[in-house]
Amino acid sequence: MPFSAFHLRNRSLLRGTALVLVSLASSFAISGFPDDRPSPLQLIPLLLAVWGMIETLRCLQRRWNLYHGAVMVLLYSDLLALLMILFLFLSPYGHWV
């Protein structure tokens, strides 16, 4: 396979970012966002987002440079997406929100 994002042993920012964005979009679709219905299927996008964040974390380098800084920014955006998925997962169960 010529495209390195498909090799699971290689580090790939594209694979990590794609996993997080696809899981965020599917989490919105599963929850039916304005109505927020509870669904145990929300665990699948949550676990995929964690896997995507780990894939992004693998791309960090030991010494700081601009690439390392860009990966840190992607990690922060992955964390925000992960927290949004967690909110969509837990909000139907908390009637106090």
C-alpha angles and dihedrals in degrees: 000000000000097000111081096205089076094057105091094200093057122080113250129178090190093058094048095047093045092051092052095046094046091048091050091051092046091048090056090048095048095047095048087227107221092045098036104206119189115252132168088211087079088082090072096061089041092056092043090053091051089050090050091050090051089050089053091046090056089063095065116115127218097238122054118249135138092281090055090050092050091051089051090054089050090050091054091050089048089052091052091050090047091052091049090053090048090051091050089049097049103033097080090056096051110070091183093073 
